[in-house]
Amino acid sequence: MTRDEKRRIIQALRQTFRQNQTVLLLTFSEINVPDLTALRRQVREAGSGYRVVKNTLAIRAAEETPVGQLNDDFKGPTAVAFSDSDPTVLAKILKEFADDHPGLKFKSGVVAGQAVPADQVAELAVMPSREELLAKVAFMFNAPLTRLASTLQSPLTKLGSLLKQVGEQKEEA
């Protein structure tokens, strides 16, 4: 690999590290090419990325980025998964794949500029996604308003039914 090629790879990785809020480091072994291709496809469909990196180039690219906090984890076979959207979506895809392929393991990651150890990355996969959390918050705001509306409507309904009964009694008399 020439110096120019290395320089281009470092620049591309540095740009990836700066542009994405979530960068997860993984180690992989004994995973065949078709399975890795399927994983890449799933990650890409989620709007994220996955690439295998050369550790020395990744360490240079991580300088002056939040990923620089993870330099000690760039050892052995290393893959980088990255996303600028919801980190739980990417973590879920990788965790599901890792459950079927024990050779894929989390090393660490950076989420919103903060270094996260491997066990916390795995916990991220079981958290609800941003959309699920927003739906729950919307429901929580909506529930009291719905109860208030039904409570306010109840006396009017009772009044209407009472007037109807009084009217029926007057017709009978």
Secondary structure, DSSP 8 states (H G I E B T S, - for coil): --HHHHHHHHHHHHHHHHH-SEEEEEE--S--HHHHHHHHHHHHHTT-EEEEE-HHHHHHHHTTSGGGGGGGG--SSEEEEEESS-HHHHHHHHHHHHHH-TT-EEEEEEETTEEEEHHHHHHHHHS--HHHHHHHHHHHHHHHHHHHHHHHHHHHHHHHHHHHHHHHHHHH-
